[in-house]
Amino acid sequence: MKLKIDNELLAEEFFEGAHLLGIVAPIKDYQFTWHINQKLGYEFRINNSLEIQLRKKNRNYYFSIYEYGVPGSCLMHYLYHNHYDGEYLLPEFKHLDFLWLIKGEEVDAEEIKTLQGLIKLLPSVQLVNEMTNEKIKNKQHLIL
């Protein structure tokens, strides 16, 4: 008997109750993270063990992930860099530089709107929008 991994089910469970923001900010990932930490009071840190490796055209591409856990809660924030050396973590969203995933606890729509507004005020940020799971074709690339 062969066991088959159901990627659709995995993705559904991973994204259940999660929020994903797409961000256009054409600066380096460490610079963007620094601005978030300094101006918004987060403590994002790079987590090399979460780094996503994709193999395309006989090459490996590495997408860095920064994470921040809200103290005293189950709420986690993940910041993905959407491109590496001409390749994209989510090729259907080539215009996005970063993806901000919030999961682990229920967050109301008002909090998400407030966060979007704060992110828009950061240097180099040109666009922030909430993305719906249905629009994401390669969501399995985001599963940690």
Secondary structure as UniProt FT lines:
FT   HELIX           7..15
FT   TURN            16..17
FT   STRAND          19..24
FT   HELIX           29..40
FT   STRAND          45..46
FT   TURN            48..50
FT   STRAND          52..56
FT   TURN            57..58
FT   STRAND          59..63
FT   STRAND          65..69
FT   TURN            71..72
FT   STRAND          76..81
FT   STRAND          83..84
FT   TURN            85..86
FT   STRAND          87..88
FT   HELIX           91..93
FT   TURN            94..95
FT   STRAND          98..103
FT   HELIX           109..120
FT   TURN            123..124
FT   STRAND          127..131
FT   HELIX           133..135
FT   TURN            137..138
FT   HELIX           139..142
//
